[in-house]
Amino acid sequence: MKPFVVKHYSADERPTLKGNGFDGLEIGETREEAEEFITGG
């Protein structure tokens, strides 16, 4: 299973996930929140 990667482009309001078929799924309000979600922290 490939790990998820958080992408947060300056043009996007919220960060998105990339990987495992979830490409483009918005998660969290900030990159830090998204990173915490994917690491389980």
C-alpha positions as CSV (number, residue, x, y, z in Angstrom):
1,M,0.0,0.0,0.0
2,K,1.4,3.3,-1.0
3,P,1.4,6.2,1.5
4,F,-0.8,9.2,1.1
5,V,0.8,12.5,0.2
6,V,-0.6,15.9,1.2
7,K,-0.7,18.5,-1.5
8,H,-1.6,22.1,-0.8
9,Y,-1.3,24.4,-3.8
10,S,-1.4,28.2,-3.3
11,A,-4.4,28.4,-5.5
12,D,-6.4,25.9,-3.4
13,E,-8.2,26.9,-0.2
14,R,-7.8,23.5,1.4
15,P,-5.2,20.7,1.3
16,T,-5.9,17.6,-0.7
17,L,-4.7,14.0,-0.5
18,K,-2.9,12.1,-3.3
19,G,-2.5,8.4,-3.3
20,N,-4.5,5.1,-3.0
21,G,-7.3,6.3,-5.2
22,F,-8.1,9.3,-3.0
23,D,-6.6,11.9,-5.3
24,G,-8.2,15.3,-4.8
25,L,-10.0,14.5,-1.5
26,E,-10.0,17.6,0.6
27,I,-9.0,17.0,4.2
28,G,-8.6,19.5,7.0
29,E,-8.3,23.2,6.9
30,T,-4.5,23.4,6.9
31,R,-1.7,21.3,5.7
32,E,-0.8,20.5,9.3
33,E,-4.3,19.1,10.0
34,A,-4.1,16.9,6.9
35,E,-0.6,15.6,7.8
36,E,-1.9,14.7,11.3
37,F,-4.9,12.9,9.8
38,I,-2.8,10.7,7.5
39,T,-0.2,9.9,10.2
40,G,-2.9,9.1,12.8
41,G,-1.6,11.8,15.2
